[in-house]
Amino acid sequence: MASTHGDGSRPAIDSSVPHPARRYNYWLGGKDHFAADRASGDEIEKKFPGMRTGVRANRDVLGRMVHYLAADAGIRQFLDIGTGLPTADNTHEVAQRVAPDCRVVYVDNDPMVMTHAQALLKSTPAGRTTYLEADLRDPSAILSDPDLKATLALDEPVALMLVAILHFIPGTGAAQPLVRELLDALPAGSYLAATHFTTDFMTPAEQARYREMLAAGRSDVWPRDHAEFGALFDGLEMVDPGVALATEWRPREGADRPDPRLIGILAAVGRKP
Ligand SMILES: C[S@@+](CC[C@H](N)C(=O)[O-])C[C@H]1O[C@@H](n2cnc3c(N)ncnc32)[C@H](O)[C@@H]1O
């Protein structure tokens, strides 16, 4: 079942402050956002007009990754941290279309995602889904949660999904220890599937403008380059094609291949040997 943490109380939703989940929902064309989320989304988009294309590409590669993991890698357990507001093709829907017995634990720190948890908990009868309100910055709380343990067998392979969330952990080198701690708790044969915002494909002038926005607190999305993102997979066997632009990670035949500058999202999947 869905649960909360700490003293059991749930933080109130502050609609005056933009939140990544709601802003992402706005860019994806969803209905779950407030004025502050739209204003923040519009400001970022005004400066970086590719934003919506990138967001769409991220959502699409999430679906392809889950499909690969369930259909090709035989994964039946998913730990999806940074769930986002439910939209089409949530992780459990894609996975359970391949194998109805797939089990998924969703984790997010946005109380608004919690209010939509019912949609995420609609599992096939053969599978199971659970939603935890918890924070990526506290991996041990996630891993020791009784609801997680009741849903996933941590002695069997798990796909750790960190899709468009690690860029909310600011600071060079700050994401690595969190990823390590989570992967260390998973057995051989587990996978890491992640995507990440990057400014690698921007012009130097755009990169400078983006750094200014970050420094002024007008964006909370911390970019990482190919090398730092790739290092999150150190020690894993990379699934072909390795670290790639989201649209280039195992694209469907005939899929659009927009200008990389409009995407700005790196994607990769690796297997723990
Ligand atoms: C951009 S959405 C990505 C949703 C989904 N993974 C996808 O790629 O379509 C990022 C999600 O991460 C969540 N998030 C951000 N920082 C987090 C943290 N420290 N702990 C847990 N969730 C977090 C946000 O609330 C949001 O729902």
The ligand as a MOL file (V3000), in Angstrom:
LIG
                    3D

  0  0  0     0  0            999 V3000
M  V30 BEGIN CTAB
M  V30 COUNTS 27 29 0 0 0
M  V30 BEGIN ATOM
M  V30 1 C 10.6870 15.0900 -14.3660 0
M  V30 2 S 9.7840 13.9980 -13.3440 0 CHG=1
M  V30 3 C 10.1600 12.4250 -14.0760 0
M  V30 4 C 9.0050 11.4640 -14.0830 0
M  V30 5 C 9.2900 10.1330 -14.7400 0
M  V30 6 N 10.3970 9.4440 -14.1160 0
M  V30 7 C 9.5810 10.3340 -16.1960 0
M  V30 8 O 10.7720 10.3710 -16.5510 0
M  V30 9 O 8.6580 10.4760 -16.9960 0 CHG=-1
M  V30 10 C 10.8200 13.9790 -11.9020 0
M  V30 11 C 10.1510 13.3960 -10.6810 0
M  V30 12 O 11.1400 13.2550 -9.6540 0
M  V30 13 C 10.5670 13.6600 -8.4240 0
M  V30 14 N 11.6590 14.0530 -7.5430 0
M  V30 15 C 12.5210 15.1060 -7.6740 0
M  V30 16 N 13.4240 15.1030 -6.6810 0
M  V30 17 C 13.1390 14.0150 -5.9050 0
M  V30 18 C 13.7280 13.4670 -4.7230 0
M  V30 19 N 14.7990 14.0380 -4.1520 0
M  V30 20 N 13.1840 12.3480 -4.1910 0
M  V30 21 C 12.0950 11.7570 -4.7670 0
M  V30 22 N 11.4930 12.2390 -5.8830 0
M  V30 23 C 12.0100 13.3540 -6.4370 0
M  V30 24 C 9.6400 14.7890 -8.7850 0
M  V30 25 O 8.6450 14.9810 -7.7990 0
M  V30 26 C 9.0860 14.3060 -10.1000 0
M  V30 27 O 7.9010 13.5590 -9.9070 0
M  V30 END ATOM
M  V30 BEGIN BOND
M  V30 1 1 1 2
M  V30 2 1 2 3
M  V30 3 1 2 10
M  V30 4 1 3 4
M  V30 5 1 4 5
M  V30 6 1 5 6
M  V30 7 1 5 7
M  V30 8 2 7 8
M  V30 9 1 7 9
M  V30 10 1 10 11
M  V30 11 1 11 12
M  V30 12 1 11 26
M  V30 13 1 12 13
M  V30 14 1 13 14
M  V30 15 1 13 24
M  V30 16 1 14 15
M  V30 17 1 14 23
M  V30 18 2 15 16
M  V30 19 1 16 17
M  V30 20 1 17 18
M  V30 21 2 17 23
M  V30 22 1 18 19
M  V30 23 2 18 20
M  V30 24 1 20 21
M  V30 25 2 21 22
M  V30 26 1 22 23
M  V30 27 1 24 25
M  V30 28 1 24 26
M  V30 29 1 26 27
M  V30 END BOND
M  V30 END CTAB
M  END
